[in-house]
Structure formats: C-alpha cells, structure tokens
C-alpha cells in the first residue's frame, strides 16, 4: 500500500482591486499529517518547498473559465 500524506494550506492575501489586480501573499499556514518524521528537518524542507511551488503556480498562472462557471481544470 502506498503511503499517503494529508495536508491543508491556508493563505492570507492582500488584493489590489485596481487596474492590475495585484495579489500579495502575506501569511501561510500549513498542516501535514505525515506520520512519524524520521528526519524533521527534511520534512520541514518538503513542506516549505511545496508551499513555495504552490504559491508560484497560483500567483503566476492564468485561471480560465469555461461554460457554466467551471474552471478549465474541472472540464
């Protein structure tokens, strides 16, 4: 059976509703259920790295809407 790690992230953001709609992430909270950490420093690095990757993707990708209000990832 493959290992499963459950996690959740919450991000606090500031949104400039002006012409550019700039988004700035001001705080992030992460919760992971990864079992017993044999190398806590490596676990912290994985969590931090996944947070940075997720923010990079979310803040630099374009969200496209399709029919019926669904996003392109849901179609």
PDB file of N, CA, C and O in Angstrom:
ATOM      1  N   UNK A   1       0.846  -1.176   0.000  1.00  0.00           N
ATOM      2  CA  UNK A   1       0.000   0.000   0.000  1.00  0.00           C
ATOM      3  C   UNK A   1       0.894   1.243   0.000  1.00  0.00           C
ATOM      4  O   UNK A   1       1.796   1.348   0.831  1.00  0.00           O
ATOM      5  N   UNK A   2       0.659   2.176  -0.912  1.00  0.00           N
ATOM      6  CA  UNK A   2       1.491   3.385  -0.971  1.00  0.00           C
ATOM      7  C   UNK A   2       1.203   4.302   0.219  1.00  0.00           C
ATOM      8  O   UNK A   2       0.082   4.338   0.726  1.00  0.00           O
ATOM      9  N   UNK A   3       2.219   5.040   0.657  1.00  0.00           N
ATOM     10  CA  UNK A   3       1.991   5.973   1.767  1.00  0.00           C
ATOM     11  C   UNK A   3       1.165   7.169   1.305  1.00  0.00           C
ATOM     12  O   UNK A   3       1.299   7.634   0.173  1.00  0.00           O
ATOM     13  N   UNK A   4       0.335   7.645   2.175  1.00  0.00           N
ATOM     14  CA  UNK A   4      -0.486   8.819   1.874  1.00  0.00           C
ATOM     15  C   UNK A   4      -0.219   9.881   2.925  1.00  0.00           C
ATOM     16  O   UNK A   4      -0.184   9.587   4.119  1.00  0.00           O
ATOM     17  N   UNK A   5      -0.034  11.104   2.483  1.00  0.00           N
ATOM     18  CA  UNK A   5       0.162  12.228   3.384  1.00  0.00           C
ATOM     19  C   UNK A   5      -0.962  13.218   3.121  1.00  0.00           C
ATOM     20  O   UNK A   5      -1.163  13.666   1.992  1.00  0.00           O
ATOM     21  N   UNK A   6      -1.675  13.544   4.157  1.00  0.00           N
ATOM     22  CA  UNK A   6      -2.771  14.503   4.029  1.00  0.00           C
ATOM     23  C   UNK A   6      -2.285  15.866   4.497  1.00  0.00           C
ATOM     24  O   UNK A   6      -1.566  15.974   5.491  1.00  0.00           O
ATOM     25  N   UNK A   7      -2.680  16.895   3.779  1.00  0.00           N
ATOM     26  CA  UNK A   7      -2.230  18.240   4.136  1.00  0.00           C
ATOM     27  C   UNK A   7      -3.302  19.264   3.800  1.00  0.00           C
ATOM     28  O   UNK A   7      -4.221  19.015   3.020  1.00  0.00           O
ATOM     29  N   UNK A   8      -3.147  20.421   4.420  1.00  0.00           N
ATOM     30  CA  UNK A   8      -4.038  21.549   4.144  1.00  0.00           C
ATOM     31  C   UNK A   8      -3.232  22.831   4.259  1.00  0.00           C
ATOM     32  O   UNK A   8      -2.344  22.947   5.104  1.00  0.00           O
ATOM     33  N   UNK A   9      -3.548  23.785   3.407  1.00  0.00           N
ATOM     34  CA  UNK A   9      -2.890  25.092   3.424  1.00  0.00           C
ATOM     35  C   UNK A   9      -3.951  26.177   3.481  1.00  0.00           C
ATOM     36  O   UNK A   9      -5.020  26.053   2.882  1.00  0.00           O
ATOM     37  N   UNK A  10      -3.642  27.240   4.207  1.00  0.00           N
ATOM     38  CA  UNK A  10      -4.482  28.435   4.242  1.00  0.00           C
ATOM     39  C   UNK A  10      -3.565  29.614   3.974  1.00  0.00           C
ATOM     40  O   UNK A  10      -2.518  29.745   4.607  1.00  0.00           O
ATOM     41  N   UNK A  11      -3.950  30.470   3.046  1.00  0.00           N
ATOM     42  CA  UNK A  11      -3.136  31.642   2.709  1.00  0.00           C
ATOM     43  C   UNK A  11      -3.930  32.914   2.967  1.00  0.00           C
ATOM     44  O   UNK A  11      -5.107  33.016   2.623  1.00  0.00           O
ATOM     45  N   UNK A  12      -3.259  33.875   3.578  1.00  0.00           N
ATOM     46  CA  UNK A  12      -3.828  35.205   3.770  1.00  0.00           C
ATOM     47  C   UNK A  12      -3.230  36.100   2.692  1.00  0.00           C
ATOM     48  O   UNK A  12      -2.009  36.184   2.553  1.00  0.00           O
ATOM     49  N   UNK A  13      -4.090  36.766   1.935  1.00  0.00           N
ATOM     50  CA  UNK A  13      -3.604  37.568   0.812  1.00  0.00           C
ATOM     51  C   UNK A  13      -4.175  38.980   0.855  1.00  0.00           C
ATOM     52  O   UNK A  13      -5.253  39.219   1.399  1.00  0.00           O
ATOM     53  N   UNK A  14      -3.433  39.899   0.274  1.00  0.00           N
ATOM     54  CA  UNK A  14      -3.907  41.258   0.019  1.00  0.00           C
ATOM     55  C   UNK A  14      -4.127  41.384  -1.478  1.00  0.00           C
ATOM     56  O   UNK A  14      -3.253  41.029  -2.269  1.00  0.00           O
ATOM     57  N   UNK A  15      -5.287  41.886  -1.868  1.00  0.00           N
ATOM     58  CA  UNK A  15      -5.611  42.038  -3.282  1.00  0.00           C
ATOM     59  C   UNK A  15      -5.824  43.517  -3.586  1.00  0.00           C
ATOM     60  O   UNK A  15      -6.646  44.182  -2.955  1.00  0.00           O
ATOM     61  N   UNK A  16      -5.075  44.016  -4.555  1.00  0.00           N
ATOM     62  CA  UNK A  16      -5.257  45.386  -5.039  1.00  0.00           C
ATOM     63  C   UNK A  16      -6.317  45.320  -6.131  1.00  0.00           C
ATOM     64  O   UNK A  16      -6.072  44.770  -7.205  1.00  0.00           O
ATOM     65  N   UNK A  17      -7.473  45.869  -5.864  1.00  0.00           N
ATOM     66  CA  UNK A  17      -8.579  45.769  -6.815  1.00  0.00           C
ATOM     67  C   UNK A  17      -8.507  46.830  -7.905  1.00  0.00           C
ATOM     68  O   UNK A  17      -9.479  47.042  -8.629  1.00  0.00           O
ATOM     69  N   UNK A  18      -7.374  47.490  -8.026  1.00  0.00           N
ATOM     70  CA  UNK A  18      -7.184  48.491  -9.070  1.00  0.00           C
ATOM     71  C   UNK A  18      -7.079  47.847 -10.438  1.00  0.00           C
ATOM     72  O   UNK A  18      -7.537  46.722 -10.639  1.00  0.00           O
ATOM     73  N   UNK A  19      -6.491  48.541 -11.357  1.00  0.00           N
ATOM     74  CA  UNK A  19      -6.435  48.108 -12.751  1.00  0.00           C
ATOM     75  C   UNK A  19      -5.657  46.803 -12.945  1.00  0.00           C
ATOM     76  O   UNK A  19      -5.997  46.013 -13.826  1.00  0.00           O
ATOM     77  N   UNK A  20      -4.621  46.567 -12.137  1.00  0.00           N
ATOM     78  CA  UNK A  20      -3.796  45.372 -12.345  1.00  0.00           C
ATOM     79  C   UNK A  20      -4.260  44.180 -11.534  1.00  0.00           C
ATOM     80  O   UNK A  20      -3.954  43.046 -11.905  1.00  0.00           O
ATOM     81  N   UNK A  21      -4.984  44.381 -10.444  1.00  0.00           N
ATOM     82  CA  UNK A  21      -5.442  43.271  -9.622  1.00  0.00           C
ATOM     83  C   UNK A  21      -4.309  42.496  -8.983  1.00  0.00           C
ATOM     84  O   UNK A  21      -4.346  41.266  -8.943  1.00  0.00           O
ATOM     85  N   UNK A  22      -3.305  43.192  -8.484  1.00  0.00           N
ATOM     86  CA  UNK A  22      -2.141  42.534  -7.901  1.00  0.00           C
ATOM     87  C   UNK A  22      -2.507  41.794  -6.620  1.00  0.00           C
ATOM     88  O   UNK A  22      -3.309  42.273  -5.817  1.00  0.00           O
ATOM     89  N   UNK A  23      -1.904  40.613  -6.440  1.00  0.00           N
ATOM     90  CA  UNK A  23      -2.140  39.788  -5.263  1.00  0.00           C
ATOM     91  C   UNK A  23      -0.823  39.611  -4.526  1.00  0.00           C
ATOM     92  O   UNK A  23       0.193  39.264  -5.129  1.00  0.00           O
ATOM     93  N   UNK A  24      -0.845  39.850  -3.215  1.00  0.00           N
ATOM     94  CA  UNK A  24       0.349  39.678  -2.387  1.00  0.00           C
ATOM     95  C   UNK A  24       0.001  38.726  -1.251  1.00  0.00           C
ATOM     96  O   UNK A  24      -0.937  38.972  -0.493  1.00  0.00           O
ATOM     97  N   UNK A  25       0.752  37.646  -1.134  1.00  0.00           N
ATOM     98  CA  UNK A  25       0.547  36.686  -0.052  1.00  0.00           C
ATOM     99  C   UNK A  25       1.239  37.221   1.199  1.00  0.00           C
ATOM    100  O   UNK A  25       2.447  37.457   1.188  1.00  0.00           O
ATOM    101  N   UNK A  26       0.477  37.413   2.279  1.00  0.00           N
ATOM    102  CA  UNK A  26       1.046  37.979   3.499  1.00  0.00           C
ATOM    103  C   UNK A  26       1.341  36.933   4.561  1.00  0.00           C
ATOM    104  O   UNK A  26       2.189  37.161   5.423  1.00  0.00           O
ATOM    105  N   UNK A  27       0.662  35.787   4.521  1.00  0.00           N
ATOM    106  CA  UNK A  27       0.891  34.747   5.513  1.00  0.00           C
ATOM    107  C   UNK A  27       0.361  33.418   4.993  1.00  0.00           C
ATOM    108  O   UNK A  27      -0.616  33.379   4.245  1.00  0.00           O
ATOM    109  N   UNK A  28       1.014  32.330   5.397  1.00  0.00           N
ATOM    110  CA  UNK A  28       0.581  30.988   5.002  1.00  0.00           C
ATOM    111  C   UNK A  28       0.657  30.076   6.219  1.00  0.00           C
ATOM    112  O   UNK A  28       1.626  30.112   6.977  1.00  0.00           O
ATOM    113  N   UNK A  29      -0.376  29.260   6.396  1.00  0.00           N
ATOM    114  CA  UNK A  29      -0.370  28.242   7.437  1.00  0.00           C
ATOM    115  C   UNK A  29      -0.478  26.892   6.744  1.00  0.00           C
ATOM    116  O   UNK A  29      -1.263  26.721   5.811  1.00  0.00           O
ATOM    117  N   UNK A  30       0.321  25.930   7.212  1.00  0.00           N
ATOM    118  CA  UNK A  30       0.318  24.593   6.622  1.00  0.00           C
ATOM    119  C   UNK A  30       0.130  23.556   7.721  1.00  0.00           C
ATOM    120  O   UNK A  30       0.694  23.681   8.808  1.00  0.00           O
ATOM    121  N   UNK A  31      -0.661  22.538   7.433  1.00  0.00           N
ATOM    122  CA  UNK A  31      -0.850  21.421   8.356  1.00  0.00           C
ATOM    123  C   UNK A  31      -0.653  20.134   7.570  1.00  0.00           C
ATOM    124  O   UNK A  31      -1.275  19.936   6.526  1.00  0.00           O
ATOM    125  N   UNK A  32       0.211  19.261   8.071  1.00  0.00           N
ATOM    126  CA  UNK A  32       0.502  17.995   7.404  1.00  0.00           C
ATOM    127  C   UNK A  32       0.381  16.853   8.394  1.00  0.00           C
ATOM    128  O   UNK A  32       0.820  16.961   9.539  1.00  0.00           O
ATOM    129  N   UNK A  33      -0.209  15.769   7.951  1.00  0.00           N
ATOM    130  CA  UNK A  33      -0.251  14.541   8.732  1.00  0.00           C
ATOM    131  C   UNK A  33       0.661  13.552   8.018  1.00  0.00           C
ATOM    132  O   UNK A  33       0.210  12.777   7.174  1.00  0.00           O
ATOM    133  N   UNK A  34       1.940  13.581   8.359  1.00  0.00           N
ATOM    134  CA  UNK A  34       2.911  12.742   7.647  1.00  0.00           C
ATOM    135  C   UNK A  34       3.407  11.576   8.494  1.00  0.00           C
ATOM    136  O   UNK A  34       4.357  10.897   8.105  1.00  0.00           O
ATOM    137  N   UNK A  35       2.785  11.330   9.641  1.00  0.00           N
ATOM    138  CA  UNK A  35       3.235  10.233  10.485  1.00  0.00           C
ATOM    139  C   UNK A  35       4.473  10.630  11.273  1.00  0.00           C
ATOM    140  O   UNK A  35       4.711  11.813  11.517  1.00  0.00           O
ATOM    141  N   UNK A  36       5.263   9.633  11.672  1.00  0.00           N
ATOM    142  CA  UNK A  36       6.488   9.894  12.437  1.00  0.00           C
ATOM    143  C   UNK A  36       7.570  10.405  11.497  1.00  0.00           C
ATOM    144  O   UNK A  36       7.933   9.741  10.526  1.00  0.00           O
ATOM    145  N   UNK A  37       8.076  11.585  11.798  1.00  0.00           N
ATOM    146  CA  UNK A  37       9.126  12.188  10.970  1.00  0.00           C
ATOM    147  C   UNK A  37      10.480  11.633  11.403  1.00  0.00           C
ATOM    148  O   UNK A  37      10.946  11.913  12.507  1.00  0.00           O
ATOM    149  N   UNK A  38      11.105  10.851  10.537  1.00  0.00           N
ATOM    150  CA  UNK A  38      12.430  10.319  10.846  1.00  0.00           C
ATOM    151  C   UNK A  38      13.496  11.393  10.723  1.00  0.00           C
ATOM    152  O   UNK A  38      14.513  11.342  11.415  1.00  0.00           O
ATOM    153  N   UNK A  39      13.272  12.364   9.849  1.00  0.00           N
ATOM    154  CA  UNK A  39      14.197  13.480   9.679  1.00  0.00           C
ATOM    155  C   UNK A  39      13.360  14.765   9.654  1.00  0.00           C
ATOM    156  O   UNK A  39      12.943  15.213   8.586  1.00  0.00           O
ATOM    157  N   UNK A  40      13.115  15.357  10.830  1.00  0.00           N
ATOM    158  CA  UNK A  40      12.237  16.534  10.903  1.00  0.00           C
ATOM    159  C   UNK A  40      12.694  17.702  10.033  1.00  0.00           C
ATOM    160  O   UNK A  40      11.859  18.431   9.498  1.00  0.00           O
ATOM    161  N   UNK A  41      13.994  17.891   9.884  1.00  0.00           N
ATOM    162  CA  UNK A  41      14.483  18.987   9.053  1.00  0.00           C
ATOM    163  C   UNK A  41      14.110  18.762   7.582  1.00  0.00           C
ATOM    164  O   UNK A  41      13.755  19.706   6.876  1.00  0.00           O
ATOM    165  N   UNK A  42      14.193  17.508   7.129  1.00  0.00           N
ATOM    166  CA  UNK A  42      13.802  17.196   5.750  1.00  0.00           C
ATOM    167  C   UNK A  42      12.299  17.395   5.556  1.00  0.00           C
ATOM    168  O   UNK A  42      11.869  17.887   4.513  1.00  0.00           O
ATOM    169  N   UNK A  43      11.506  17.019   6.548  1.00  0.00           N
ATOM    170  CA  UNK A  43      10.056  17.215   6.465  1.00  0.00           C
ATOM    171  C   UNK A  43       9.735  18.706   6.375  1.00  0.00           C
ATOM    172  O   UNK A  43       8.906  19.119   5.565  1.00  0.00           O
ATOM    173  N   UNK A  44      10.392  19.509   7.206  1.00  0.00           N
ATOM    174  CA  UNK A  44      10.180  20.959   7.159  1.00  0.00           C
ATOM    175  C   UNK A  44      10.555  21.512   5.788  1.00  0.00           C
ATOM    176  O   UNK A  44       9.863  22.380   5.257  1.00  0.00           O
ATOM    177  N   UNK A  45      11.645  21.015   5.218  1.00  0.00           N
ATOM    178  CA  UNK A  45      12.062  21.454   3.887  1.00  0.00           C
ATOM    179  C   UNK A  45      11.057  21.085   2.813  1.00  0.00           C
ATOM    180  O   UNK A  45      10.795  21.878   1.909  1.00  0.00           O
ATOM    181  N   UNK A  46      10.488  19.881   2.903  1.00  0.00           N
ATOM    182  CA  UNK A  46       9.478  19.453   1.932  1.00  0.00           C
ATOM    183  C   UNK A  46       8.223  20.324   2.030  1.00  0.00           C
ATOM    184  O   UNK A  46       7.655  20.718   1.011  1.00  0.00           O
ATOM    185  N   UNK A  47       7.794  20.622   3.258  1.00  0.00           N
ATOM    186  CA  UNK A  47       6.599  21.445   3.445  1.00  0.00           C
ATOM    187  C   UNK A  47       6.841  22.858   2.926  1.00  0.00           C
ATOM    188  O   UNK A  47       5.998  23.419   2.227  1.00  0.00           O
ATOM    189  N   UNK A  48       7.991  23.431   3.266  1.00  0.00           N
ATOM    190  CA  UNK A  48       8.321  24.780   2.801  1.00  0.00           C
ATOM    191  C   UNK A  48       8.421  24.820   1.281  1.00  0.00           C
ATOM    192  O   UNK A  48       7.907  25.740   0.644  1.00  0.00           O
ATOM    193  N   UNK A  49       9.081  23.822   0.701  1.00  0.00           N
ATOM    194  CA  UNK A  49       9.225  23.765  -0.756  1.00  0.00           C
ATOM    195  C   UNK A  49       7.894  23.623  -1.470  1.00  0.00           C
ATOM    196  O   UNK A  49       7.666  24.273  -2.491  1.00  0.00           O
ATOM    197  N   UNK A  50       7.013  22.781  -0.945  1.00  0.00           N
ATOM    198  CA  UNK A  50       5.707  22.608  -1.593  1.00  0.00           C
ATOM    199  C   UNK A  50       4.880  23.882  -1.484  1.00  0.00           C
ATOM    200  O   UNK A  50       4.110  24.205  -2.388  1.00  0.00           O
ATOM    201  N   UNK A  51       5.036  24.597  -0.388  1.00  0.00           N
ATOM    202  CA  UNK A  51       4.333  25.875  -0.230  1.00  0.00           C
ATOM    203  C   UNK A  51       4.816  26.882  -1.271  1.00  0.00           C
ATOM    204  O   UNK A  51       4.007  27.562  -1.901  1.00  0.00           O
ATOM    205  N   UNK A  52       6.128  26.977  -1.450  1.00  0.00           N
ATOM    206  CA  UNK A  52       6.683  27.907  -2.436  1.00  0.00           C
ATOM    207  C   UNK A  52       6.262  27.529  -3.859  1.00  0.00           C
ATOM    208  O   UNK A  52       5.940  28.400  -4.667  1.00  0.00           O
ATOM    209  N   UNK A  53       6.267  26.233  -4.160  1.00  0.00           N
ATOM    210  CA  UNK A  53       5.848  25.799  -5.500  1.00  0.00           C
ATOM    211  C   UNK A  53       4.376  26.131  -5.737  1.00  0.00           C
ATOM    212  O   UNK A  53       4.014  26.626  -6.805  1.00  0.00           O
ATOM    213  N   UNK A  54       3.536  25.862  -4.751  1.00  0.00           N
ATOM    214  CA  UNK A  54       2.113  26.152  -4.893  1.00  0.00           C
ATOM    215  C   UNK A  54       1.834  27.632  -5.079  1.00  0.00           C
ATOM    216  O   UNK A  54       1.001  28.015  -5.900  1.00  0.00           O
ATOM    217  N   UNK A  55       2.536  28.468  -4.311  1.00  0.00           N
ATOM    218  CA  UNK A  55       2.358  29.914  -4.470  1.00  0.00           C
ATOM    219  C   UNK A  55       2.834  30.375  -5.839  1.00  0.00           C
ATOM    220  O   UNK A  55       2.197  31.215  -6.474  1.00  0.00           O
ATOM    221  N   UNK A  56       3.952  29.826  -6.291  1.00  0.00           N
ATOM    222  CA  UNK A  56       4.466  30.206  -7.605  1.00  0.00           C
ATOM    223  C   UNK A  56       3.499  29.865  -8.720  1.00  0.00           C
ATOM    224  O   UNK A  56       3.282  30.660  -9.635  1.00  0.00           O
ATOM    225  N   UNK A  57       2.922  28.683  -8.637  1.00  0.00           N
ATOM    226  CA  UNK A  57       1.957  28.264  -9.657  1.00  0.00           C
ATOM    227  C   UNK A  57       0.704  29.134  -9.592  1.00  0.00           C
ATOM    228  O   UNK A  57       0.226  29.621 -10.617  1.00  0.00           O
ATOM    229  N   UNK A  58       0.180  29.324  -8.396  1.00  0.00           N
ATOM    230  CA  UNK A  58      -1.087  30.045  -8.250  1.00  0.00           C
ATOM    231  C   UNK A  58      -0.948  31.523  -8.588  1.00  0.00           C
ATOM    232  O   UNK A  58      -1.865  32.106  -9.165  1.00  0.00           O
ATOM    233  N   UNK A  59       0.174  32.137  -8.244  1.00  0.00           N
ATOM    234  CA  UNK A  59       0.319  33.570  -8.484  1.00  0.00           C
ATOM    235  C   UNK A  59       0.787  33.901  -9.895  1.00  0.00           C
ATOM    236  O   UNK A  59       0.743  35.062 -10.300  1.00  0.00           O
ATOM    237  N   UNK A  60       1.235  32.900 -10.650  1.00  0.00           N
ATOM    238  CA  UNK A  60       1.728  33.199 -11.996  1.00  0.00           C
ATOM    239  C   UNK A  60       0.900  32.552 -13.100  1.00  0.00           C
ATOM    240  O   UNK A  60       1.116  32.854 -14.274  1.00  0.00           O
ATOM    241  N   UNK A  61      -0.045  31.667 -12.759  1.00  0.00           N
ATOM    242  CA  UNK A  61      -0.880  31.041 -13.780  1.00  0.00           C
ATOM    243  C   UNK A  61      -2.130  31.866 -14.035  1.00  0.00           C
ATOM    244  O   UNK A  61      -2.566  32.647 -13.190  1.00  0.00           O
ATOM    245  N   UNK A  62      -2.685  31.676 -15.200  1.00  0.00           N
ATOM    246  CA  UNK A  62      -3.923  32.350 -15.576  1.00  0.00           C
ATOM    247  C   UNK A  62      -5.078  31.372 -15.362  1.00  0.00           C
ATOM    248  O   UNK A  62      -5.021  30.232 -15.825  1.00  0.00           O
ATOM    249  N   UNK A  63      -6.103  31.804 -14.677  1.00  0.00           N
ATOM    250  CA  UNK A  63      -7.276  30.967 -14.454  1.00  0.00           C
ATOM    251  C   UNK A  63      -8.273  31.219 -15.571  1.00  0.00           C
ATOM    252  O   UNK A  63      -8.715  32.349 -15.776  1.00  0.00           O
ATOM    253  N   UNK A  64      -8.622  30.166 -16.289  1.00  0.00           N
ATOM    254  CA  UNK A  64      -9.576  30.292 -17.392  1.00  0.00           C
ATOM    255  C   UNK A  64     -10.912  29.698 -16.986  1.00  0.00           C
ATOM    256  O   UNK A  64     -10.965  28.618 -16.398  1.00  0.00           O
ATOM    257  N   UNK A  65     -11.967  30.388 -17.294  1.00  0.00           N
ATOM    258  CA  UNK A  65     -13.308  29.894 -17.001  1.00  0.00           C
ATOM    259  C   UNK A  65     -13.914  29.314 -18.267  1.00  0.00           C
ATOM    260  O   UNK A  65     -13.745  29.850 -19.362  1.00  0.00           O
ATOM    261  N   UNK A  66     -14.606  28.234 -18.096  1.00  0.00           N
ATOM    262  CA  UNK A  66     -15.276  27.576 -19.204  1.00  0.00           C
ATOM    263  C   UNK A  66     -16.782  27.808 -19.053  1.00  0.00           C
ATOM    264  O   UNK A  66     -17.206  28.718 -18.341  1.00  0.00           O
ATOM    265  N   UNK A  67     -17.578  26.988 -19.721  1.00  0.00           N
ATOM    266  CA  UNK A  67     -19.026  27.128 -19.661  1.00  0.00           C
ATOM    267  C   UNK A  67     -19.547  26.801 -18.259  1.00  0.00           C
ATOM    268  O   UNK A  67     -18.918  26.039 -17.525  1.00  0.00           O
ATOM    269  N   UNK A  68     -20.663  27.360 -17.896  1.00  0.00           N
ATOM    270  CA  UNK A  68     -21.365  27.111 -16.636  1.00  0.00           C
ATOM    271  C   UNK A  68     -20.540  27.482 -15.407  1.00  0.00           C
ATOM    272  O   UNK A  68     -20.779  26.936 -14.330  1.00  0.00           O
ATOM    273  N   UNK A  69     -19.573  28.397 -15.536  1.00  0.00           N
ATOM    274  CA  UNK A  69     -18.820  28.870 -14.390  1.00  0.00           C
ATOM    275  C   UNK A  69     -17.748  27.939 -13.873  1.00  0.00           C
ATOM    276  O   UNK A  69     -17.139  28.213 -12.838  1.00  0.00           O
ATOM    277  N   UNK A  70     -17.498  26.826 -14.581  1.00  0.00           N
ATOM    278  CA  UNK A  70     -16.457  25.904 -14.135  1.00  0.00           C
ATOM    279  C   UNK A  70     -15.102  26.388 -14.622  1.00  0.00           C
ATOM    280  O   UNK A  70     -15.005  27.059 -15.649  1.00  0.00           O
ATOM    281  N   UNK A  71     -14.058  26.044 -13.878  1.00  0.00           N
ATOM    282  CA  UNK A  71     -12.712  26.384 -14.336  1.00  0.00           C
ATOM    283  C   UNK A  71     -12.247  25.339 -15.331  1.00  0.00           C
ATOM    284  O   UNK A  71     -12.829  24.257 -15.416  1.00  0.00           O
ATOM    285  N   UNK A  72     -11.198  25.653 -16.089  1.00  0.00           N
ATOM    286  CA  UNK A  72     -10.722  24.735 -17.123  1.00  0.00           C
ATOM    287  C   UNK A  72     -10.215  23.431 -16.526  1.00  0.00           C
ATOM    288  O   UNK A  72     -10.239  22.407 -17.208  1.00  0.00           O
ATOM    289  N   UNK A  73      -9.754  23.428 -15.273  1.00  0.00           N
ATOM    290  CA  UNK A  73      -9.271  22.200 -14.647  1.00  0.00           C
ATOM    291  C   UNK A  73     -10.418  21.242 -14.337  1.00  0.00           C
ATOM    292  O   UNK A  73     -10.196  20.037 -14.212  1.00  0.00           O
ATOM    293  N   UNK A  74     -11.633  21.756 -14.214  1.00  0.00           N
ATOM    294  CA  UNK A  74     -12.782  20.926 -13.881  1.00  0.00           C
ATOM    295  C   UNK A  74     -13.472  20.362 -15.112  1.00  0.00           C
ATOM    296  O   UNK A  74     -14.329  19.488 -14.983  1.00  0.00           O
ATOM    297  N   UNK A  75     -13.127  20.834 -16.294  1.00  0.00           N
ATOM    298  CA  UNK A  75     -13.821  20.412 -17.515  1.00  0.00           C
ATOM    299  C   UNK A  75     -13.199  19.165 -18.105  1.00  0.00           C
ATOM    300  O   UNK A  75     -13.660  18.673 -19.135  1.00  0.00           O
TER     301      UNK A  75
END
